[in-house]
Amino acid sequence: MSNKDESKVWCEFVCVKQSSIATSEVGNFDGAFATKDFKEGELIERGVMRRLPMGFDGHKCEEVFTWSDERPNKTWAMGSGCAPYYNTTSKEKENTHMVRYFDENRFEIFAKRDIKAGDELFHTYISLEWRECFAGIDKIVNNKD
């Protein structure tokens, strides 16, 4: 068995560095990048989530994940590995897809299309359109006035 198969947290071919979309206008922030080529459908990363205490307000903290299908969402979690550094984009531009296993507190991230080594990894946040802390980002990503 390889480390990839036995580890709950696996992100061997992802690194974190300054995002390619960081600018002086929006500020400096980090992003996740592929360190090898990935084929469409290939596993990029696997990880675990740690649920935050009931009452935590994820509307004010963009560093946490929405961790349920319930709306309004009341369950928030912190993610392992490089997952917290995947920046958001529109559905048309995303190159990864996160599969959430809420009952097991784990996730897997797959290539939505072929990805080259050095490409920044993006997905569309499931809470982009309704979380208060993402209101400004949603306007930029989805070209809203």
Secondary structure, DSSP 8 states (H G I E B T S, - for coil): --HHHH-SSB-TTEEEEE-TT-BTTTB--EEEEESS-B-TT-EEEEEEEEE--TT--TTS-TTSEE-SS-SS---EEEE-TTGGG-EE--TTT--EEEEEEGGGTEEEEEESS-B-TT-B-EE--TTTTT-GGGHHHHHHHTT--
